[in-house]
Amino acid sequence: MAKTSVKARARKKPKFSTRIVRRCFRCGRKRGYMRDFNVCRICFRELATRGEIPGIKKAS
């Protein structure tokens, strides 16, 4: 879990466009982020397992 100050800093518009940091909206994690779903890989797996992401299911 990211600190609230880190999350707030990521939400601000950066001075340069290359400095943008995309974070998971649930936990604030910046690594393993999936742009299509706005979540990190860990939260994606949790949501997909519960069936909360439409059109996503386990392969096997």
C-alpha distance matrix in Angstrom:
0.0 3.8 6.6 9.0 11.6 10.2 9.8 13.3 14.7 13.9 15.7 18.8 21.7 22.0 25.4 25.9 24.9 23.8 21.0 19.1 15.4 14.4 10.9 9.9 10.8 8.9 5.2 6.1 6.7 10.1 11.8 13.6 13.8 16.8 18.7 20.9 18.3 15.5 12.8 11.5 13.7 11.7 11.5 15.0 16.4 15.3 16.8 19.8 20.6 20.7 22.9 21.0 21.5 25.2 27.2 24.8 25.8 25.6 28.3 29.9
3.8 0.0 3.8 6.4 8.3 6.4 6.7 10.1 11.1 10.7 12.9 15.5 18.5 18.6 21.9 22.6 22.0 21.0 17.9 16.2 12.8 12.5 9.3 9.7 10.6 10.0 6.7 5.1 6.4 8.9 11.4 14.0 13.7 16.9 18.2 20.8 18.7 15.4 13.5 12.4 15.2 14.1 13.8 16.9 18.8 18.1 19.2 22.1 23.3 23.5 25.3 23.0 23.1 26.7 28.7 26.5 28.0 28.0 30.5 32.4
6.6 3.8 0.0 3.8 5.4 5.3 6.4 8.8 10.1 11.0 12.8 14.9 18.2 18.5 21.6 23.0 22.8 22.2 18.8 17.4 14.4 14.7 11.9 12.6 12.7 12.3 9.5 8.0 10.0 12.0 14.8 17.6 17.1 20.2 21.1 23.7 21.6 18.1 16.6 16.0 18.9 17.7 17.1 20.3 22.3 21.2 22.2 25.3 26.5 26.3 28.1 25.7 26.0 29.5 31.8 29.8 31.3 31.5 34.1 36.0
9.0 6.4 3.8 0.0 3.8 5.4 5.0 6.1 8.6 9.9 10.7 12.7 16.3 17.3 20.5 22.2 22.1 22.1 18.7 17.0 14.4 14.5 12.0 12.7 11.8 11.9 10.2 8.6 11.6 13.4 16.7 19.2 18.0 20.7 21.0 23.4 21.2 17.6 16.7 17.0 20.3 19.3 18.0 20.9 23.3 22.1 22.4 25.7 27.2 26.6 28.1 25.3 25.6 29.0 31.5 29.9 31.8 32.4 35.2 37.3
11.6 8.3 5.4 3.8 0.0 3.8 5.4 5.0 6.2 8.7 10.0 11.0 14.5 15.0 17.8 19.8 20.3 20.3 16.7 15.6 13.6 14.6 12.9 14.6 14.1 14.9 13.1 10.7 13.1 14.0 17.4 20.4 19.1 22.0 22.0 24.8 23.0 19.3 18.8 18.9 22.3 21.7 20.7 23.5 26.0 25.2 25.5 28.6 30.2 29.9 31.2 28.3 28.3 31.6 33.9 32.4 34.4 35.0 37.6 39.8
10.2 6.4 5.3 5.4 3.8 0.0 3.8 5.4 5.1 6.3 8.8 10.3 13.4 13.3 16.3 17.7 17.8 17.4 13.9 12.7 10.2 11.5 9.8 12.0 12.4 13.6 11.4 8.3 10.1 10.4 13.8 16.9 15.8 18.9 19.0 22.1 20.6 16.8 16.3 16.0 19.3 19.1 18.5 21.0 23.6 23.3 23.7 26.5 28.3 28.4 29.6 26.9 26.5 29.8 31.8 30.1 32.1 32.5 34.9 37.2
9.8 6.7 6.4 5.0 5.4 3.8 0.0 3.8 5.5 5.2 6.4 9.1 12.3 13.2 16.7 17.9 17.4 17.4 14.3 12.1 9.6 9.7 7.7 9.4 9.0 10.6 9.3 6.3 9.1 9.8 13.5 16.0 14.2 16.8 16.6 19.4 17.7 13.8 13.6 14.1 17.7 17.6 16.3 18.7 21.5 21.0 21.0 23.9 25.9 25.7 26.6 23.7 23.4 26.5 28.8 27.3 29.5 30.3 32.8 35.2
13.3 10.1 8.8 6.1 5.0 5.4 3.8 0.0 3.8 5.4 5.2 6.6 10.4 11.8 15.0 17.0 16.9 17.7 14.4 12.5 11.1 11.7 10.6 12.5 11.5 13.5 12.8 10.0 12.8 13.1 16.9 19.4 17.3 19.5 18.8 21.5 19.9 16.1 16.6 17.5 21.2 21.2 19.7 21.9 24.9 24.3 23.9 26.8 29.0 28.5 29.3 26.1 25.8 28.7 31.1 30.0 32.4 33.5 36.0 38.6
14.7 11.1 10.1 8.6 6.2 5.1 5.5 3.8 0.0 3.8 5.5 5.4 8.6 8.9 11.9 13.8 14.2 14.7 11.2 10.0 9.1 10.9 10.7 13.6 13.5 15.8 14.6 11.2 13.2 12.5 16.1 19.0 17.1 19.6 18.7 21.8 20.9 17.0 17.6 18.1 21.7 22.2 21.2 23.1 26.1 26.0 25.8 28.4 30.8 30.7 31.3 28.3 27.6 30.4 32.5 31.3 33.8 34.6 36.8 39.5
13.9 10.7 11.0 9.9 8.7 6.3 5.2 5.4 3.8 0.0 3.8 5.5 7.8 8.2 11.8 12.8 12.2 12.5 9.4 7.2 5.7 7.1 7.4 10.6 10.9 13.7 12.9 9.3 10.9 9.7 13.3 15.8 13.6 15.9 14.9 18.1 17.4 13.5 14.4 14.9 18.6 19.5 18.5 20.0 23.2 23.5 23.1 25.4 28.0 28.1 28.5 25.6 24.4 27.2 29.1 27.9 30.5 31.4 33.4 36.2
15.7 12.9 12.8 10.7 10.0 8.8 6.4 5.2 5.5 3.8 0.0 3.8 6.5 8.7 12.4 13.7 12.9 14.2 11.6 8.8 8.3 8.6 8.9 11.3 10.4 13.6 13.8 10.7 13.1 12.3 16.0 18.0 15.2 16.8 15.2 17.9 17.0 13.2 14.7 16.2 20.0 20.9 19.2 20.5 24.0 23.9 23.0 25.5 28.2 27.9 28.0 24.8 23.7 26.3 28.4 27.7 30.5 31.8 34.1 37.0
18.8 15.5 14.9 12.7 11.0 10.3 9.1 6.6 5.4 5.5 3.8 0.0 3.8 6.1 9.3 11.5 11.5 13.3 10.7 8.9 9.7 11.1 12.1 14.9 14.3 17.4 17.4 14.1 16.2 15.0 18.6 20.8 18.2 19.8 17.9 20.7 20.3 16.6 18.3 19.6 23.3 24.4 22.9 24.2 27.6 27.7 26.8 29.2 32.0 31.7 31.7 28.5 27.3 29.7 31.7 31.1 34.0 35.4 37.5 40.5
21.7 18.5 18.2 16.3 14.5 13.4 12.3 10.4 8.6 7.8 6.5 3.8 0.0 3.8 6.7 8.5 8.4 11.0 9.2 7.7 9.9 11.5 13.6 16.6 16.3 19.8 19.9 16.6 18.2 16.3 19.6 21.6 18.8 20.0 17.7 20.4 20.7 17.3 19.5 20.9 24.4 26.0 24.7 25.4 29.0 29.5 28.3 30.4 33.4 33.3 33.0 29.8 28.2 30.3 32.0 31.6 34.7 36.2 38.0 41.2
22.0 18.6 18.5 17.3 15.0 13.3 13.2 11.8 8.9 8.2 8.7 6.1 3.8 0.0 3.8 5.4 6.4 8.3 6.1 6.1 8.9 11.6 14.0 17.5 18.0 21.3 20.9 17.3 18.2 15.8 18.7 21.0 18.7 20.3 18.3 21.4 22.0 18.6 20.5 21.3 24.6 26.4 25.6 26.3 29.7 30.5 29.7 31.6 34.6 34.9 34.7 31.7 30.0 32.1 33.6 32.9 35.8 36.9 38.5 41.6
25.4 21.9 21.6 20.5 17.8 16.3 16.7 15.0 11.9 11.8 12.4 9.3 6.7 3.8 0.0 3.8 6.8 8.8 7.4 8.9 12.1 15.0 17.7 21.2 21.8 25.1 24.6 20.9 21.6 19.0 21.6 24.0 21.9 23.5 21.3 24.5 25.4 22.2 24.1 24.7 27.9 29.8 29.2 29.9 33.2 34.2 33.4 35.2 38.2 38.6 38.3 35.4 33.5 35.5 36.8 36.2 39.2 40.2 41.6 44.8
25.9 22.6 23.0 22.2 19.8 17.7 17.9 17.0 13.8 12.8 13.7 11.5 8.5 5.4 3.8 0.0 3.8 5.5 5.7 7.7 11.3 14.1 17.3 20.9 21.9 25.3 24.8 21.1 21.3 18.2 20.4 22.5 20.5 21.8 19.6 22.8 24.1 21.3 23.3 23.7 26.7 29.0 28.6 28.8 32.1 33.5 32.8 34.1 37.2 37.9 37.5 34.8 32.6 34.5 35.4 34.7 37.7 38.6 39.7 43.0
24.9 22.0 22.8 22.1 20.3 17.8 17.4 16.9 14.2 12.2 12.9 11.5 8.4 6.4 6.8 3.8 0.0 3.8 5.4 5.9 9.6 11.8 15.3 18.7 19.8 23.3 23.2 19.7 19.7 16.6 18.5 20.1 17.8 18.7 16.3 19.3 20.9 18.3 20.6 21.2 24.1 26.6 26.2 26.0 29.4 30.9 30.0 31.1 34.4 35.1 34.4 31.8 29.4 31.1 31.9 31.3 34.4 35.4 36.5 39.8
23.8 21.0 22.2 22.1 20.3 17.4 17.4 17.7 14.7 12.5 14.2 13.3 11.0 8.3 8.8 5.5 3.8 0.0 3.8 5.6 8.6 11.2 14.7 18.1 20.0 23.2 22.6 19.0 18.4 14.8 16.2 18.0 16.3 17.6 15.7 19.1 20.8 18.2 20.0 20.0 22.5 25.1 25.2 25.1 28.2 30.0 29.5 30.4 33.5 34.6 34.1 31.8 29.3 31.3 31.8 30.8 33.6 34.2 35.1 38.3
21.0 17.9 18.8 18.7 16.7 13.9 14.3 14.4 11.2 9.4 11.6 10.7 9.2 6.1 7.4 5.7 5.4 3.8 0.0 3.8 6.4 9.7 12.7 16.4 18.1 21.2 20.2 16.5 16.1 12.9 14.8 17.2 15.6 17.5 16.0 19.6 20.6 17.6 19.0 18.8 21.7 23.8 23.8 24.3 27.4 28.8 28.5 29.9 32.7 33.7 33.6 31.1 29.0 31.3 32.2 31.0 33.7 34.3 35.4 38.5
19.1 16.2 17.4 17.0 15.6 12.7 12.1 12.5 10.0 7.2 8.8 8.9 7.7 6.1 8.9 7.7 5.9 5.6 3.8 0.0 3.8 6.5 9.7 13.3 14.7 18.0 17.5 13.9 13.9 10.9 13.3 15.3 13.0 14.7 12.9 16.4 17.2 14.1 15.8 16.1 19.2 21.3 20.9 21.3 24.5 25.8 25.2 26.7 29.7 30.4 30.2 27.6 25.5 27.7 28.8 27.8 30.6 31.4 32.8 35.9
15.4 12.8 14.4 14.4 13.6 10.2 9.6 11.1 9.1 5.7 8.3 9.7 9.9 8.9 12.1 11.3 9.6 8.6 6.4 3.8 0.0 3.8 6.4 10.1 12.0 14.9 14.0 10.4 10.1 7.2 9.9 12.2 10.1 12.4 11.4 15.1 15.3 11.9 12.9 12.8 16.0 17.9 17.6 18.3 21.4 22.6 22.3 23.9 26.7 27.5 27.6 25.1 23.3 25.9 27.1 25.7 28.2 28.8 30.4 33.3
14.4 12.5 14.7 14.5 14.6 11.5 9.7 11.7 10.9 7.1 8.6 11.1 11.5 11.6 15.0 14.1 11.8 11.2 9.7 6.5 3.8 0.0 3.8 7.0 9.1 12.1 11.9 8.8 8.6 6.1 8.9 10.2 7.3 9.1 8.1 11.7 11.6 8.2 9.3 9.8 13.1 15.1 14.5 14.9 18.2 19.3 18.8 20.4 23.3 24.0 23.9 21.4 19.6 22.1 23.4 22.0 24.7 25.5 27.2 30.2
10.9 9.3 11.9 12.0 12.9 9.8 7.7 10.6 10.7 7.4 8.9 12.1 13.6 14.0 17.7 17.3 15.3 14.7 12.7 9.7 6.4 3.8 0.0 3.8 6.2 8.7 8.1 5.1 5.4 4.6 7.9 9.3 6.7 9.2 9.3 12.3 11.1 7.4 7.3 7.6 11.3 12.5 11.6 12.8 16.0 16.6 16.3 18.4 21.0 21.5 21.9 19.4 18.0 21.1 22.6 21.0 23.3 24.0 26.1 28.9
9.9 9.7 12.6 12.7 14.6 12.0 9.4 12.5 13.6 10.6 11.3 14.9 16.6 17.5 21.2 20.9 18.7 18.1 16.4 13.3 10.1 7.0 3.8 0.0 3.8 5.5 5.7 4.6 5.3 6.5 8.8 9.0 6.5 8.3 9.2 11.3 9.0 5.7 4.3 5.3 9.1 9.7 8.1 9.5 12.8 13.0 12.7 15.0 17.4 17.8 18.3 15.8 14.8 18.1 19.9 18.1 20.3 21.1 23.5 26.1
10.8 10.6 12.7 11.8 14.1 12.4 9.0 11.5 13.5 10.9 10.4 14.3 16.3 18.0 21.8 21.9 19.8 20.0 18.1 14.7 12.0 9.1 6.2 3.8 0.0 3.8 6.0 5.8 8.2 9.9 12.5 12.7 10.0 10.9 11.1 12.5 9.7 6.5 6.1 8.5 12.0 12.1 9.4 11.0 14.3 13.7 12.7 15.5 17.9 17.5 17.9 14.9 14.4 17.5 19.9 18.7 21.1 22.4 25.1 27.7
8.9 10.0 12.3 11.9 14.9 13.6 10.6 13.5 15.8 13.7 13.6 17.4 19.8 21.3 25.1 25.3 23.3 23.2 21.2 18.0 14.9 12.1 8.7 5.5 3.8 0.0 3.8 6.0 8.3 11.1 13.2 13.2 11.3 12.4 13.5 14.5 11.2 8.9 6.9 8.4 11.3 10.2 7.3 9.9 12.6 11.2 10.7 14.0 15.8 15.1 16.3 13.5 13.8 17.4 19.9 18.3 20.1 21.1 24.1 26.3
5.2 6.7 9.5 10.2 13.1 11.4 9.3 12.8 14.6 12.9 13.8 17.4 19.9 20.9 24.6 24.8 23.2 22.6 20.2 17.5 14.0 11.9 8.1 5.7 6.0 3.8 0.0 3.8 5.6 9.1 11.2 11.9 10.9 13.1 14.7 16.4 13.5 10.9 8.3 8.1 10.9 9.4 7.8 11.1 13.2 12.1 12.7 15.8 17.2 17.1 18.7 16.4 16.7 20.4 22.5 20.4 21.9 22.3 25.2 27.1
6.1 5.1 8.0 8.6 10.7 8.3 6.3 10.0 11.2 9.3 10.7 14.1 16.6 17.3 20.9 21.1 19.7 19.0 16.5 13.9 10.4 8.8 5.1 4.6 5.8 6.0 3.8 0.0 3.8 6.4 9.4 11.1 9.7 12.4 13.4 15.9 13.6 10.3 8.6 8.4 11.8 11.3 10.3 12.8 15.4 15.0 15.4 18.2 20.0 20.2 21.4 18.9 18.6 22.1 24.0 22.1 23.9 24.4 26.9 29.2
6.7 6.4 10.0 11.6 13.1 10.1 9.1 12.8 13.2 10.9 13.1 16.2 18.2 18.2 21.6 21.3 19.7 18.4 16.1 13.9 10.1 8.6 5.4 5.3 8.2 8.3 5.6 3.8 0.0 3.8 5.9 7.8 7.4 10.8 12.6 15.3 13.5 10.6 8.3 6.4 9.3 9.3 9.5 11.8 14.0 14.4 15.3 17.5 19.3 20.1 21.4 19.5 18.8 22.2 23.7 21.3 22.9 22.8 25.0 27.2
10.1 8.9 12.0 13.4 14.0 10.4 9.8 13.1 12.5 9.7 12.3 15.0 16.3 15.8 19.0 18.2 16.6 14.8 12.9 10.9 7.2 6.1 4.6 6.5 9.9 11.1 9.1 6.4 3.8 0.0 3.8 6.6 6.0 9.6 11.0 14.3 13.4 10.4 9.1 7.3 10.1 11.4 11.9 13.2 15.7 16.8 17.5 19.2 21.3 22.5 23.3 21.4 20.0 23.2 24.3 22.1 23.9 23.9 25.6 28.1
11.8 11.4 14.8 16.7 17.4 13.8 13.5 16.9 16.1 13.3 16.0 18.6 19.6 18.7 21.6 20.4 18.5 16.2 14.8 13.3 9.9 8.9 7.9 8.8 12.5 13.2 11.2 9.4 5.9 3.8 0.0 3.8 5.4 9.1 11.4 14.5 13.9 11.8 10.0 7.0 8.5 10.1 11.8 12.7 14.5 16.2 17.4 18.5 20.4 22.2 23.0 21.7 20.2 23.3 23.8 21.2 22.6 22.1 23.5 25.8
13.6 14.0 17.6 19.2 20.4 16.9 16.0 19.4 19.0 15.8 18.0 20.8 21.6 21.0 24.0 22.5 20.1 18.0 17.2 15.3 12.2 10.2 9.3 9.0 12.7 13.2 11.9 11.1 7.8 6.6 3.8 0.0 3.8 6.6 9.7 12.1 11.7 10.6 8.5 5.2 5.4 8.1 10.0 9.9 11.6 13.9 15.0 15.5 17.5 19.7 20.2 19.2 17.4 20.3 20.5 17.8 19.1 18.5 19.8 22.2
13.8 13.7 17.1 18.0 19.1 15.8 14.2 17.3 17.1 13.6 15.2 18.2 18.8 18.7 21.9 20.5 17.8 16.3 15.6 13.0 10.1 7.3 6.7 6.5 10.0 11.3 10.9 9.7 7.4 6.0 5.4 3.8 0.0 3.8 6.3 9.1 8.6 7.0 5.8 4.1 6.2 9.1 9.5 9.2 11.9 13.9 14.1 14.8 17.5 19.1 19.2 17.6 15.5 18.4 18.9 16.7 18.7 18.9 20.4 23.2
16.8 16.9 20.2 20.7 22.0 18.9 16.8 19.5 19.6 15.9 16.8 19.8 20.0 20.3 23.5 21.8 18.7 17.6 17.5 14.7 12.4 9.1 9.2 8.3 10.9 12.4 13.1 12.4 10.8 9.6 9.1 6.6 3.8 0.0 3.8 5.6 5.8 5.8 5.7 5.7 6.8 10.2 10.0 8.2 11.2 13.6 12.9 13.1 16.2 17.8 17.2 15.7 13.0 15.4 15.6 13.7 16.2 16.8 18.2 21.3
18.7 18.2 21.1 21.0 22.0 19.0 16.6 18.8 18.7 14.9 15.2 17.9 17.7 18.3 21.3 19.6 16.3 15.7 16.0 12.9 11.4 8.1 9.3 9.2 11.1 13.5 14.7 13.4 12.6 11.0 11.4 9.7 6.3 3.8 0.0 3.8 5.5 5.1 7.3 8.7 10.5 13.6 12.8 11.0 14.4 16.4 15.1 15.3 18.8 19.9 18.8 16.9 13.9 15.8 16.2 15.2 18.1 19.4 20.7 24.1
20.9 20.8 23.7 23.4 24.8 22.1 19.4 21.5 21.8 18.1 17.9 20.7 20.4 21.4 24.5 22.8 19.3 19.1 19.6 16.4 15.1 11.7 12.3 11.3 12.5 14.5 16.4 15.9 15.3 14.3 14.5 12.1 9.1 5.6 3.8 0.0 3.8 6.0 8.3 10.4 11.4 14.4 13.1 10.5 13.7 15.8 13.8 13.5 17.2 18.2 16.4 14.6 11.3 12.5 12.7 12.2 15.5 17.3 18.6 22.1
18.3 18.7 21.6 21.2 23.0 20.6 17.7 19.9 20.9 17.4 17.0 20.3 20.7 22.0 25.4 24.1 20.9 20.8 20.6 17.2 15.3 11.6 11.1 9.0 9.7 11.2 13.5 13.6 13.5 13.4 13.9 11.7 8.6 5.8 5.5 3.8 0.0 3.9 5.5 8.4 9.7 12.0 10.0 7.7 11.2 12.7 10.4 10.8 14.5 15.1 13.7 11.5 8.6 10.7 11.8 11.0 14.2 16.0 18.0 21.3
15.5 15.4 18.1 17.6 19.3 16.8 13.8 16.1 17.0 13.5 13.2 16.6 17.3 18.6 22.2 21.3 18.3 18.2 17.6 14.1 11.9 8.2 7.4 5.7 6.5 8.9 10.9 10.3 10.6 10.4 11.8 10.6 7.0 5.8 5.1 6.0 3.9 0.0 3.8 7.1 9.8 11.8 9.7 8.9 12.6 13.6 11.9 13.2 16.6 16.9 16.2 13.6 11.5 14.0 15.6 14.5 17.5 19.0 21.2 24.3
12.8 13.5 16.6 16.7 18.8 16.3 13.6 16.6 17.6 14.4 14.7 18.3 19.5 20.5 24.1 23.3 20.6 20.0 19.0 15.8 12.9 9.3 7.3 4.3 6.1 6.9 8.3 8.6 8.3 9.1 10.0 8.5 5.8 5.7 7.3 8.3 5.5 3.8 0.0 3.8 6.6 8.1 6.0 5.9 9.5 10.4 9.5 11.2 14.1 14.7 14.7 12.5 11.0 14.2 15.7 13.9 16.2 17.1 19.5 22.3
11.5 12.4 16.0 17.0 18.9 16.0 14.1 17.5 18.1 14.9 16.2 19.6 20.9 21.3 24.7 23.7 21.2 20.0 18.8 16.1 12.8 9.8 7.6 5.3 8.5 8.4 8.1 8.4 6.4 7.3 7.0 5.2 4.1 5.7 8.7 10.4 8.4 7.1 3.8 0.0 3.8 5.5 5.5 6.0 8.6 10.1 10.6 11.9 14.2 15.6 16.2 14.7 13.3 16.6 17.6 15.1 16.7 16.8 18.9 21.4
13.7 15.2 18.9 20.3 22.3 19.3 17.7 21.2 21.7 18.6 20.0 23.3 24.4 24.6 27.9 26.7 24.1 22.5 21.7 19.2 16.0 13.1 11.3 9.1 12.0 11.3 10.9 11.8 9.3 10.1 8.5 5.4 6.2 6.8 10.5 11.4 9.7 9.8 6.6 3.8 0.0 3.8 5.6 4.9 6.2 8.7 9.9 10.3 12.1 14.3 15.0 14.4 13.0 16.2 16.5 13.4 14.4 13.9 15.7 18.1
11.7 14.1 17.7 19.3 21.7 19.1 17.6 21.2 22.2 19.5 20.9 24.4 26.0 26.4 29.8 29.0 26.6 25.1 23.8 21.3 17.9 15.1 12.5 9.7 12.1 10.2 9.4 11.3 9.3 11.4 10.1 8.1 9.1 10.2 13.6 14.4 12.0 11.8 8.1 5.5 3.8 0.0 3.8 5.4 5.3 6.4 8.8 10.0 10.8 12.7 14.4 13.9 13.5 17.0 17.8 14.6 15.0 14.2 16.7 18.4
11.5 13.8 17.1 18.0 20.7 18.5 16.3 19.7 21.2 18.5 19.2 22.9 24.7 25.6 29.2 28.6 26.2 25.2 23.8 20.9 17.6 14.5 11.6 8.1 9.4 7.3 7.8 10.3 9.5 11.9 11.8 10.0 9.5 10.0 12.8 13.1 10.0 9.7 6.0 5.5 5.6 3.8 0.0 3.8 5.4 5.0 6.1 8.4 9.9 10.7 12.2 10.9 10.8 14.6 16.1 13.4 14.3 14.5 17.4 19.4
15.0 16.9 20.3 20.9 23.5 21.0 18.7 21.9 23.1 20.0 20.5 24.2 25.4 26.3 29.9 28.8 26.0 25.1 24.3 21.3 18.3 14.9 12.8 9.5 11.0 9.9 11.1 12.8 11.8 13.2 12.7 9.9 9.2 8.2 11.0 10.5 7.7 8.9 5.9 6.0 4.9 5.4 3.8 0.0 3.8 5.5 5.2 5.9 8.5 10.0 10.4 9.5 8.3 11.8 12.7 9.9 11.2 11.6 14.4 16.8
16.4 18.8 22.3 23.3 26.0 23.6 21.5 24.9 26.1 23.2 24.0 27.6 29.0 29.7 33.2 32.1 29.4 28.2 27.4 24.5 21.4 18.2 16.0 12.8 14.3 12.6 13.2 15.4 14.0 15.7 14.5 11.6 11.9 11.2 14.4 13.7 11.2 12.6 9.5 8.6 6.2 5.3 5.4 3.8 0.0 3.8 5.5 5.1 6.0 8.6 9.7 10.2 9.7 12.9 13.3 9.9 9.8 9.3 12.1 14.0
15.3 18.1 21.2 22.1 25.2 23.3 21.0 24.3 26.0 23.5 23.9 27.7 29.5 30.5 34.2 33.5 30.9 30.0 28.8 25.8 22.6 19.3 16.6 13.0 13.7 11.2 12.1 15.0 14.4 16.8 16.2 13.9 13.9 13.6 16.4 15.8 12.7 13.6 10.4 10.1 8.7 6.4 5.0 5.5 3.8 0.0 3.8 5.5 5.3 6.4 8.7 8.8 9.8 13.2 14.6 11.6 11.4 11.3 14.7 16.0
16.8 19.2 22.2 22.4 25.5 23.7 21.0 23.9 25.8 23.1 23.0 26.8 28.3 29.7 33.4 32.8 30.0 29.5 28.5 25.2 22.3 18.8 16.3 12.7 12.7 10.7 12.7 15.4 15.3 17.5 17.4 15.0 14.1 12.9 15.1 13.8 10.4 11.9 9.5 10.6 9.9 8.8 6.1 5.2 5.5 3.8 0.0 3.8 5.5 5.2 6.2 5.2 6.2 9.8 11.7 9.4 10.1 11.3 14.8 16.7
19.8 22.1 25.3 25.7 28.6 26.5 23.9 26.8 28.4 25.4 25.5 29.2 30.4 31.6 35.2 34.1 31.1 30.4 29.9 26.7 23.9 20.4 18.4 15.0 15.5 14.0 15.8 18.2 17.5 19.2 18.5 15.5 14.8 13.1 15.3 13.5 10.8 13.2 11.2 11.9 10.3 10.0 8.4 5.9 5.1 5.5 3.8 0.0 3.8 5.4 4.9 6.0 5.5 8.3 9.1 6.1 6.4 7.7 11.2 13.2
20.6 23.3 26.5 27.2 30.2 28.3 25.9 29.0 30.8 28.0 28.2 32.0 33.4 34.6 38.2 37.2 34.4 33.5 32.7 29.7 26.7 23.3 21.0 17.4 17.9 15.8 17.2 20.0 19.3 21.3 20.4 17.5 17.5 16.2 18.8 17.2 14.5 16.6 14.1 14.2 12.1 10.8 9.9 8.5 6.0 5.3 5.5 3.8 0.0 3.8 5.4 7.8 8.8 11.1 11.8 8.8 7.3 7.4 11.1 12.1
20.7 23.5 26.3 26.6 29.9 28.4 25.7 28.5 30.7 28.1 27.9 31.7 33.3 34.9 38.6 37.9 35.1 34.6 33.7 30.4 27.5 24.0 21.5 17.8 17.5 15.1 17.1 20.2 20.1 22.5 22.2 19.7 19.1 17.8 19.9 18.2 15.1 16.9 14.7 15.6 14.3 12.7 10.7 10.0 8.6 6.4 5.2 5.4 3.8 0.0 3.8 5.6 8.2 10.5 12.2 10.1 9.4 10.5 14.3 15.2
22.9 25.3 28.1 28.1 31.2 29.6 26.6 29.3 31.3 28.5 28.0 31.7 33.0 34.7 38.3 37.5 34.4 34.1 33.6 30.2 27.6 23.9 21.9 18.3 17.9 16.3 18.7 21.4 21.4 23.3 23.0 20.2 19.2 17.2 18.8 16.4 13.7 16.2 14.7 16.2 15.0 14.4 12.2 10.4 9.7 8.7 6.2 4.9 5.4 3.8 0.0 3.8 5.6 6.9 8.6 7.3 7.3 9.7 13.2 14.8
21.0 23.0 25.7 25.3 28.3 26.9 23.7 26.1 28.3 25.6 24.8 28.5 29.8 31.7 35.4 34.8 31.8 31.8 31.1 27.6 25.1 21.4 19.4 15.8 14.9 13.5 16.4 18.9 19.5 21.4 21.7 19.2 17.6 15.7 16.9 14.6 11.5 13.6 12.5 14.7 14.4 13.9 10.9 9.5 10.2 8.8 5.2 6.0 7.8 5.6 3.8 0.0 3.8 6.2 9.2 8.6 9.9 12.6 16.0 18.0
21.5 23.1 26.0 25.6 28.3 26.5 23.4 25.8 27.6 24.4 23.7 27.3 28.2 30.0 33.5 32.6 29.4 29.3 29.0 25.5 23.3 19.6 18.0 14.8 14.4 13.8 16.7 18.6 18.8 20.0 20.2 17.4 15.5 13.0 13.9 11.3 8.6 11.5 11.0 13.3 13.0 13.5 10.8 8.3 9.7 9.8 6.2 5.5 8.8 8.2 5.6 3.8 0.0 3.8 6.4 5.9 8.5 11.5 14.5 17.1
25.2 26.7 29.5 29.0 31.6 29.8 26.5 28.7 30.4 27.2 26.3 29.7 30.3 32.1 35.5 34.5 31.1 31.3 31.3 27.7 25.9 22.1 21.1 18.1 17.5 17.4 20.4 22.1 22.2 23.2 23.3 20.3 18.4 15.4 15.8 12.5 10.7 14.0 14.2 16.6 16.2 17.0 14.6 11.8 12.9 13.2 9.8 8.3 11.1 10.5 6.9 6.2 3.8 0.0 3.8 5.6 8.5 12.1 14.6 17.3
27.2 28.7 31.8 31.5 33.9 31.8 28.8 31.1 32.5 29.1 28.4 31.7 32.0 33.6 36.8 35.4 31.9 31.8 32.2 28.8 27.1 23.4 22.6 19.9 19.9 19.9 22.5 24.0 23.7 24.3 23.8 20.5 18.9 15.6 16.2 12.7 11.8 15.6 15.7 17.6 16.5 17.8 16.1 12.7 13.3 14.6 11.7 9.1 11.8 12.2 8.6 9.2 6.4 3.8 0.0 3.8 6.7 10.3 12.0 15.0
24.8 26.5 29.8 29.9 32.4 30.1 27.3 30.0 31.3 27.9 27.7 31.1 31.6 32.9 36.2 34.7 31.3 30.8 31.0 27.8 25.7 22.0 21.0 18.1 18.7 18.3 20.4 22.1 21.3 22.1 21.2 17.8 16.7 13.7 15.2 12.2 11.0 14.5 13.9 15.1 13.4 14.6 13.4 9.9 9.9 11.6 9.4 6.1 8.8 10.1 7.3 8.6 5.9 5.6 3.8 0.0 3.8 7.0 9.2 12.2
25.8 28.0 31.3 31.8 34.4 32.1 29.5 32.4 33.8 30.5 30.5 34.0 34.7 35.8 39.2 37.7 34.4 33.6 33.7 30.6 28.2 24.7 23.3 20.3 21.1 20.1 21.9 23.9 22.9 23.9 22.6 19.1 18.7 16.2 18.1 15.5 14.2 17.5 16.2 16.7 14.4 15.0 14.3 11.2 9.8 11.4 10.1 6.4 7.3 9.4 7.3 9.9 8.5 8.5 6.7 3.8 0.0 3.8 6.4 8.8
25.6 28.0 31.5 32.4 35.0 32.5 30.3 33.5 34.6 31.4 31.8 35.4 36.2 36.9 40.2 38.6 35.4 34.2 34.3 31.4 28.8 25.5 24.0 21.1 22.4 21.1 22.3 24.4 22.8 23.9 22.1 18.5 18.9 16.8 19.4 17.3 16.0 19.0 17.1 16.8 13.9 14.2 14.5 11.6 9.3 11.3 11.3 7.7 7.4 10.5 9.7 12.6 11.5 12.1 10.3 7.0 3.8 0.0 3.8 5.7
28.3 30.5 34.1 35.2 37.6 34.9 32.8 36.0 36.8 33.4 34.1 37.5 38.0 38.5 41.6 39.7 36.5 35.1 35.4 32.8 30.4 27.2 26.1 23.5 25.1 24.1 25.2 26.9 25.0 25.6 23.5 19.8 20.4 18.2 20.7 18.6 18.0 21.2 19.5 18.9 15.7 16.7 17.4 14.4 12.1 14.7 14.8 11.2 11.1 14.3 13.2 16.0 14.5 14.6 12.0 9.2 6.4 3.8 0.0 3.8
29.9 32.4 36.0 37.3 39.8 37.2 35.2 38.6 39.5 36.2 37.0 40.5 41.2 41.6 44.8 43.0 39.8 38.3 38.5 35.9 33.3 30.2 28.9 26.1 27.7 26.3 27.1 29.2 27.2 28.1 25.8 22.2 23.2 21.3 24.1 22.1 21.3 24.3 22.3 21.4 18.1 18.4 19.4 16.8 14.0 16.0 16.7 13.2 12.1 15.2 14.8 18.0 17.1 17.3 15.0 12.2 8.8 5.7 3.8 0.0
